[in-house]
Amino acid sequence: MRGAERPCKVRWSHPFLPTVVPLSNKAALETFVAIADDNHNVEDINQLLRLTDNMPLAVNLIAHLVDYEGCPNILARWEAEKTSMLSDGYNKTSNLEVSISLSLSSPRIMTLAGTRDLLNLLSVLPDGLSDVELVQSKLPIPDVLRCRTALLATALGYMDDKHRLKVLSPIREHIQSISPPSPALTHPLQKHFDSLLDLYVKYPGLIEGSDANSQITSNLGNMHQLLLKGLNHDNPNLKDTITGIISLNSFRRINGHGRLILLDHIPALFVEPCDYHLEVKYITEVLKTAQRNVNDNPQGLYIFGDPDQLISRAISHFYNFQDLALECE
């Protein structure tokens, strides 16, 4: 019902019915209320519906659980159990994880190498990916556009109104729990985003309104998730992650969006021997961010440390390398 392909050898009426898509917010709420009644906190209901991505089966299952247990209990359970809490639903035929598993075992998924890799990658990308990004990011996935078609045919993926390939939130949660993407999959995409951010930070006026700017804006959620997952000492590409956080913070600062919380995690990840160049880039961005905060809100200055000590430390690092542009900044 949600797949982009109809089973063969079935005499369908014409014109063909469109595929089932996620419900509108209004329809999802009406479906929920029809099952669980409307005597629940509206904010709790809306929070639960956001977890379902308005996927009809997920809305149906979670509404039945609320009918038995109430919203607060279900919200608390979701934090620990995710989609497994819907494993039985209200009857055995409505099992959400079984529904997803059936799609995963489809011959299209099993026989086309790379389709599972693409699905695993999309499970950590709330913004999805456009066809241009699938190709330009040089993912290590053979026939990536055919893999995209396979996900659409089996209803594991869908195209949103901006023509971006996405995976519904309940499916993303399930895939992350059983098969999260490897660094080999996420790193090329992160490098692609880093190159766009570097271009914007260096030449903001030149690419304002360009495709590069549009790609950055469309992928802010994706970038945040990828960078968050890379914030650990075991990440072989930790330096790229730190550089990406600095660049994303620069983009936000230039556009007046405020400080990126991920910036706070960087000091604990610096290791010895010190990467002098990277640490100076970090200190420079910290000082620029603090300056912006002072200009916008003099009472709300956020400082990562004593400014004079940060400046002295940065200047001392220039004895170990030469970068006149960075030194001027």
N, C-alpha and C positions, 0 to 999 in steps of 0.2 A: 504493500500500500504506500510505502514511502520511497521505494526504490525508483530509479529513473528508467527502469526497463520492465516491460511486461513479460510474464512467462509465455513461452511459445506454445502453439497448438491449442490456444484457448480462443474461442470465437467471441471477441469483445464487441460490445455495442459501440456505435459511432455517434457523435465524436467521442474520442477517448476521454475518460475522466482524468483530470490533473492529479499528480501525485500528492499524497498527504504531506503537508508542511507543518512546521510548528504552529501552534495556535496563536492567535493574537492575544495580547494581555487581557483584553476584555473577555474573550472566549475562554481562556484558561481559568480566569477567576470564576466565571459562570459554571464551568465544569466542576471546579473544586467545590463551590457552594452547593451544587446539585447533589454532591456525594456526602460532604462533611457538614453541611449547613453553614450558616453565616454567623454563628455565635462565637467566633474566635477573634483574637486581636488582628486587626487589619495588617499591621506591620509584620506580624509573624507569618500571616498567609502570604504576603508579598515576598518575604524572604524565602519561604519554601518554594514558591513558584519560580523564583530566580534560579534555584538549584536544579529545577527540572528543565530549564530552557524552553518551557511550554511544550515539551514533547508529550503528545497525547497519552501514551502509555504511562509515562512517569507521573504525569499529573493525576491520572486515574489511580495509580498505586499509592501515591503519597497521600492523596485525599482520603482513601480508605483507612490508611494507617492513622491519620489524624482523627478520623471518626471514632477510632477505638481508643487512642492514647492522648489526643490533644496536641496542639502545636508545640508547646515548650518541650515536651518529652521527645518529639520527633526531631526538633532542631538540635537538641543535645545528643541524640543518638547519631545524627548525621555526621557530626564532627568525628565520631569514632568509627562508624561503620560504613559511611558513604553508600554506594549502590548496593552493598550486600544486605542492607536493611530491607531492601525491596526484593530479596531473593525468593520469598514465598508470596509476597503480595497478599491479596485477599483470597486467592485460590491458585492452584498449581499451574493453571494455563496462562496466568498473567505475569509470570516471572520475568522481570526486566533483564537480569543477567543471562537467562536462557535465550531471550530474544536477541541480545547482542551476540552471544556465543554462536547462535545459528547463523548469523550474518558472517561472523569470523570464519566459520567452517565452509562457507560458500566456495565452490570450485574456482570462481573468479579470483577470490582472495588467496586460495591455497596454491594456485598454479602460476600466478603472475608475480614473479620475483620483484620485491620492492614495495608491494602494496601494503604489507604489514608495517614496513619501515615508515612509509608515509603516514599511515594511521597513527603509529606511535609518536611521530613528530608532531602531528596535529593535536595530539592529546594534551600538549603543554602550550598550545597557541590559541588563546581565547579569541584573538582577532582573525584567525584563519589566514589563508594565503591566496593571493591572486595568481592567475596563470603566469603573468609576467614574473612574479617573485619565485614561482616554482622553477622557472627556467633560469632566471638570472642568478639565483643564489647558488647554483652549481651543486645541488644536493647529490650525495653519492647514491642516487636511486635511479636505476636504469628504467627507461621508458616512463618517466615520471608523469607525463600527461595521460598515458594509458592507465597507470595506477590510479590517477585522479578519477578517470571514468569508471574504473572498477568500484571505487568507494561510493560513487554516486549511484551506480547500478544496484548495489547491495544495501543502500540506505544508511551506510555507516558514515557517509558524508553528505552534505547538501550545499547548494549555492545560495548565499544570502542575497538581499536585494542590491548589494554592491558588487555582485558577481565574484565573491570571495568564497573559496572552498573552506567549509567549516565542519566541525564535529560537535554535535550537541553535548551540553555539559554532562548529562548522566553517562554518556558513552565515553567522554574524556576521562571522567573519574574512574570508570571501570578499567580502561586501557592503562591508565597510569598505575593502577594497583597491580596489574598482572604483567605489564610489559612497557615500562617507561623507556623513552628514547635514550640511546647511548650518546656519549659526547661526540662520537664520530658523525652522528646525524645532526646534532644541534650546533656544532662548532662552525660548519660552513655557512649556516644561516646567520649565526651571530656575526661572522666576519662580513657578510653582505650588509647587515644592518650597520655595523661599525663603519664601513666605507661610506655609507650614506650620511651618517652622523658627522664623520670627519669632513666631508664635503660641505655640509651645512655650516659647521662651526667655523671653517676657514673662509667660506664665501657666502654668508647668509643672505646678502642682498642679491646675489646673482641667481640663486636657486629658489627664491621666494616665489611661490605659486607654480613651481615646476613639478615634474613627475617625482623627483627625488623627495621634495618636501611632502608631497601627497603620500608617498610610500612610508615616510617616517611617521606621519600623523596616523596613518591607518594601522601601524604596527606598534604603537606605544605599549599596549598590553602585552604583546608578544615579547618585546624587548625586555620588559620588566621581569616576566616569568623566566626567560632564558638566563638573564643575569642573576636572578635570585637563585636558580638551581646551580649556577656556577660558583657560588660563594662558599667554597670549602677548600681546605688545603690539599685534598686529594685530586682536585681538578687539574689535569695536565695543562690546561689552557687558562690557568688562573690569571696570568698577566693580561691576556686578552679580555677576560671578564672585568678586571679592574679598569682597564682602558675604556671598555664599553660603558661602564658606570659613569666615569668621568665625562665622556662624550655625551651621554644621555642627559646628565645633569646640566651640561652646557646648553644643550638644546632647550631644556625646560627653563633655564635661567634667561636665555635670550628672548624666549617667548613669554616670560612673566608667569611661569607656572609654579615657581617655588622650588625649594630644595628637594632632591630625590633622597628618600630615606635610606636607600641602599648605600649612599655615600658614607653613612655612619659605620658601616661594617668593614670598611677598607683597612683602617689602621691595624686591626687585629690580624690581618692576613699578610701584612708585610713581613718578609722573612730576611734573615741574614744569609749571605752578604746582601746589603741593601742594593736595590735597583734604584740608583740615584736619579736617573732621568724620570722614571715613573713616579717616584715619590715627589719630585719637584712639580710635575704636572698635577698631582693630587693636591699639594699644598696651594698651588696657584688657583685651582678651581675652588678650593675651600674659601680662600680669601675673597675671591670674586663673588661667591655666593653670600658670604657674610656681608660684604659691601652692599649687595643688592637688598639684603634684608634690612640693613640700616636705612637705606634710602626709602624703602617702602614702609617700614615700621620701626622707628627709632627705639621703641620700647621692647621690641621683640628680637633683639640681636641674638643670633645663634652662633656660638663660637666653638670650634672643634678643639681648641686649646689656646694657650696664650699666643696672641698674634705676633708679638716680638720674637718669641722663641721659634714660631713657625717660619717667620721670615729669615731669621738667622740660620736656621737649619737648611732652608732651601738655598740660601746664598753659599753656604759652606759646601753644598753638593756640587756646585759649578766648578770646583777644583778638580772634579773627577771626569767631567765631560764638557763639551762645548756646544752650546745651542743659544746663539745670540738672541733669536726671536723669543725663546722661552724666558731667557734672562730679562729681557725688556718687559715681558708680561709680569 
